[in-house]
Amino acid sequence: MNTASVRISLTLAALIAVACAPDTPDSPFVSTEVLDTPAGVGSGEPFLASGDDRVFLSWLEEVADGAHELRFAAFTGDGWGEVRTVQRSDRFFVNWADFPSITPTRDGTLWAHWLERGETGGYDYSVRVVHSDDDGGTWSDAWTPHEDGTPTEHGFVSVLSLEDRVGLAWLDGRKYVEGPDGAPATQEMTLRYRTMGTDGEAGPETLVDPRVCDCCQTDAAMTDDGPVIVYRDRTDAEIRDIYVTRRLDDGWSTGVAVHDDGWKIGGCPVNGPAVAARSSRVAVAWFTAPDDIPRVKVAFSSSSGADFDAPVVVDDGNPVGRVDVLLLDEDRALVSWLEQTGEEAGALRLREVRADGTAGPSETVTESSVARASGFPRMARAADGAVLVTWTDVQGERSQVRVSKLELEESPR
């Protein structure tokens, strides 16, 4: 499928005071190209992942008889490749905040995950994982990384590329039911991790954090010193700040706050963090709202996530959150978020922030909606250095996944 030829200049929003820095970098973008979407009407829950000189877009699309299909297409400089279907089912757990993914590994394997409803309904759903060694032509039998068998929530998955294996981090609700030894239910979500290889050999299931926020997305990235996972924690005092854990020689480290926001909230805000890594540089973006003041922040680490510099505020004063982050190089991060501009209206915006705390102007990619159905916009880097951005357009009678390509002024590094 060819891309649309229409090119639109980016609208630059006014710069707010986001850092105490002497200079403000110019916008890194020269234009954005609205791409023909490979997703049909009735699509949503998009996800982007880079690999093998391509960017993979996955999404869920409504089909006949109340079923959905998990579909994907790969983007190159020549446009979109063939749309392929991973799975068709009437048992998908379709949720605006908990979405499937396609992840390419370094050996060329494609891995996919989705969520499948259990027999008891409600929030009884499981993670299902498959892989393909023929570019999505055929897929392995589905596998479930958690073995507790409880009719509880298992989701908000992050997938790490580990050569010929993947690492899977997910939120696990097994503590919501009484244990086999009569232990009482604590109604606490946990963060767990497991690996799986193309040979079908699974690693041990590992408890990473015994008490985390109930339904905020996780994210993961690979540094030169190993993987990191970011998530929203939950303390006994109901402080729900963003934490990071690192995979060390003796296992996952105890999670620590990226920054002490001190956001005390009695329920889950459904607004998880995002992380990107390059060598030992790590950037984490997140939403927070202590004292009912909403903010989107980004913080940098030069130590593979062992510690972080003071965060930089990137929003325009009224953010909804739903963040993503990319590292353009080791000194520049690109943060995306939804900014509320009206009662139900919003804008998908981006801002470049540098590791020294300087920040460029905010860029409006598209007018959007703050309704749940608009989902969580995602970003990925294309082989030519451009940035692809995807979101769910809910302006019409039915939703549809959209994609734009943003060209950088500078050459990729």
Secondary structure as GFF3:
##gff-version 3
##sequence-region A 1 413
A	DSSP	beta_strand	7	8	.	.	.	ID=ss1
A	DSSP	beta_strand	11	12	.	.	.	ID=ss2
A	DSSP	beta_strand	29	34	.	.	.	ID=ss3
A	DSSP	beta_strand	43	51	.	.	.	ID=ss4
A	DSSP	beta_strand	54	62	.	.	.	ID=ss5
A	DSSP	three_ten_helix	64	66	.	.	.	ID=ss6
A	DSSP	beta_strand	68	76	.	.	.	ID=ss7
A	DSSP	beta_strand	79	80	.	.	.	ID=ss8
A	DSSP	beta_strand	84	89	.	.	.	ID=ss9
A	DSSP	beta_strand	101	104	.	.	.	ID=ss10
A	DSSP	beta_strand	110	117	.	.	.	ID=ss11
A	DSSP	beta_strand	125	132	.	.	.	ID=ss12
A	DSSP	beta_strand	154	162	.	.	.	ID=ss13
A	DSSP	beta_strand	165	172	.	.	.	ID=ss14
A	DSSP	three_ten_helix	174	176	.	.	.	ID=ss15
A	DSSP	beta_strand	189	197	.	.	.	ID=ss16
A	DSSP	beta_strand	206	212	.	.	.	ID=ss17
A	DSSP	beta_strand	219	223	.	.	.	ID=ss18
A	DSSP	beta_strand	226	232	.	.	.	ID=ss19
A	DSSP	beta_strand	242	248	.	.	.	ID=ss20
A	DSSP	beta_strand	251	252	.	.	.	ID=ss21
A	DSSP	beta_strand	256	257	.	.	.	ID=ss22
A	DSSP	beta_strand	274	278	.	.	.	ID=ss23
A	DSSP	beta_strand	281	288	.	.	.	ID=ss24
A	DSSP	three_ten_helix	290	292	.	.	.	ID=ss25
A	DSSP	beta_strand	295	301	.	.	.	ID=ss26
A	DSSP	beta_strand	312	313	.	.	.	ID=ss27
A	DSSP	beta_strand	319	329	.	.	.	ID=ss28
A	DSSP	beta_strand	332	340	.	.	.	ID=ss29
A	DSSP	beta_strand	345	354	.	.	.	ID=ss30
A	DSSP	beta_strand	363	369	.	.	.	ID=ss31
A	DSSP	three_ten_helix	372	374	.	.	.	ID=ss32
A	DSSP	beta_strand	378	381	.	.	.	ID=ss33
A	DSSP	beta_strand	387	393	.	.	.	ID=ss34
A	DSSP	beta_strand	400	408	.	.	.	ID=ss35
###
